[in-house]
Amino acid sequence: MPRPSGTPVTEHAYISHLSKDKKLQKIIKGPLDAQEKRRNFPLRLIAAIMSQQLSTKVADVIYARFLALYDNKEPTPQQVAATDPAVLRAIGLSNAKVSYVHNVANFVIAEKLTDARLHKMDDEAVIVCLTQIKGVGRWTVEMLLMFHLHREDVFSIDDLGIQQAMARLYKLDNSDKRAFREKMKTISAKWAPYRTHACRYLWQWKDQ
């Protein structure tokens, strides 16, 4: 059946679903920005490791220095694995981060992991697979699932921004961590299968 003229090609099903939550509805101001399709997932993990515990500004500077090592082109895992630790330390990475960056590159090479292979795995399988790498935690993989693999139903319960936004929006007491997490889980369960979109709205709202 032909689509009526004037009907948008993309139907934002997540908006009507998430708007059933009256508190969340208050912060939904139209569709979210579309995300660009990106490849080279090992590099996204490496960038996430580099940015840990740094301001965005400092992280951007270090990442730019990192790319400069490879003529400002995205390096392959093989190129990263072959880079001398002293060279990585010289761009401002700590010993631990240098080790983690090499861990990612070596794991991807050893396991013959590709973007295509990750796309075929479900969310939990991707988390189980990549958190085997020393230096890669669950939160880092959740960000990869959301922003690189474009999975729609990821809820990052350990993200500080999400915790702060939900405490404020839903007036939750976060003094008892266990009870707070249970409340977050209960609320977020109603957002499935669009929990990634809900998280993006919460981050957006908090940053405003």
Solvent accessible surface area in square Angstrom, and as a share of the most:
residue,aa,sasa,rsa
1,M,228,1.02
2,P,119,0.75
3,R,126,0.46
4,P,89,0.56
5,S,117,0.75
6,G,83,0.80
7,T,45,0.26
8,P,83,0.52
9,V,127,0.73
10,T,84,0.49
11,E,105,0.47
12,H,69,0.31
13,A,52,0.40
14,Y,20,0.08
15,I,38,0.19
16,S,74,0.48
17,H,43,0.19
18,L,1,0.00
19,S,20,0.13
20,K,148,0.63
21,D,26,0.14
22,K,134,0.57
23,K,79,0.33
24,L,0,0.00
25,Q,80,0.35
26,K,136,0.58
27,I,11,0.06
28,I,22,0.11
29,K,159,0.67
30,G,29,0.28
31,P,77,0.48
32,L,16,0.08
33,D,110,0.57
34,A,104,0.81
35,Q,53,0.24
36,E,127,0.57
37,K,174,0.74
38,R,100,0.36
39,R,191,0.70
40,N,32,0.16
41,F,1,0.00
42,P,9,0.06
43,L,2,0.01
44,R,37,0.13
45,L,1,0.00
46,I,2,0.01
47,A,29,0.22
48,A,22,0.17
49,I,0,0.00
50,M,2,0.01
51,S,44,0.29
52,Q,52,0.23
53,Q,184,0.82
54,L,68,0.34
55,S,64,0.41
56,T,106,0.62
57,K,162,0.69
58,V,69,0.40
59,A,10,0.08
60,D,85,0.44
61,V,69,0.40
62,I,10,0.05
63,Y,49,0.19
64,A,57,0.44
65,R,114,0.42
66,F,0,0.00
67,L,36,0.18
68,A,58,0.45
69,L,67,0.33
70,Y,26,0.10
71,D,117,0.60
72,N,111,0.57
73,K,141,0.60
74,E,82,0.37
75,P,2,0.01
76,T,63,0.36
77,P,23,0.14
78,Q,105,0.47
79,Q,86,0.38
80,V,1,0.01
81,A,33,0.25
82,A,88,0.68
83,T,18,0.10
84,D,77,0.40
85,P,58,0.36
86,A,53,0.41
87,V,62,0.35
88,L,0,0.00
89,R,110,0.40
90,A,86,0.67
91,I,12,0.06
92,G,45,0.44
93,L,9,0.04
94,S,59,0.38
95,N,103,0.53
96,A,51,0.40
97,K,25,0.11
98,V,5,0.03
99,S,50,0.33
100,Y,53,0.20
101,V,0,0.00
102,H,26,0.11
103,N,43,0.22
104,V,0,0.00
105,A,0,0.00
106,N,77,0.40
107,F,35,0.15
108,V,6,0.04
109,I,63,0.32
110,A,76,0.59
111,E,81,0.36
112,K,159,0.67
113,L,9,0.04
114,T,70,0.41
115,D,26,0.13
116,A,62,0.48
117,R,105,0.38
118,L,0,0.00
119,H,94,0.42
120,K,174,0.74
121,M,43,0.19
122,D,97,0.50
123,D,40,0.21
124,E,87,0.39
125,A,40,0.31
126,V,0,0.00
127,I,11,0.06
128,V,93,0.53
129,C,18,0.11
130,L,0,0.00
131,T,50,0.29
132,Q,120,0.53
133,I,5,0.03
134,K,147,0.62
135,G,24,0.23
136,V,7,0.04
137,G,36,0.34
138,R,107,0.39
139,W,99,0.35
140,T,5,0.03
141,V,0,0.00
142,E,6,0.03
143,M,28,0.12
144,L,8,0.04
145,L,0,0.00
146,M,1,0.00
147,F,70,0.29
148,H,5,0.02
149,L,8,0.04
150,H,49,0.22
151,R,41,0.15
152,E,84,0.38
153,D,40,0.21
154,V,10,0.06
155,F,28,0.12
156,S,0,0.00
157,I,19,0.10
158,D,70,0.36
159,D,12,0.06
160,L,118,0.59
161,G,14,0.13
162,I,0,0.00
163,Q,38,0.17
164,Q,83,0.37
165,A,0,0.00
166,M,0,0.00
167,A,18,0.14
168,R,136,0.50
169,L,18,0.09
170,Y,27,0.10
171,K,172,0.73
172,L,29,0.15
173,D,89,0.46
174,N,62,0.32
175,S,90,0.58
176,D,79,0.41
177,K,131,0.56
178,R,196,0.72
179,A,39,0.30
180,F,4,0.02
181,R,82,0.30
182,E,93,0.42
183,K,89,0.38
184,M,0,0.00
185,K,99,0.42
186,T,83,0.48
187,I,27,0.14
188,S,2,0.01
189,A,60,0.47
190,K,143,0.60
191,W,1,0.00
192,A,36,0.28
193,P,73,0.46
194,Y,42,0.16
195,R,65,0.24
196,T,6,0.03
197,H,21,0.09
198,A,0,0.00
199,C,0,0.00
200,R,40,0.15
201,Y,2,0.01
202,L,0,0.00
203,W,45,0.16
204,Q,74,0.33
205,W,52,0.18
206,K,67,0.28
207,D,116,0.60
208,Q,163,0.73
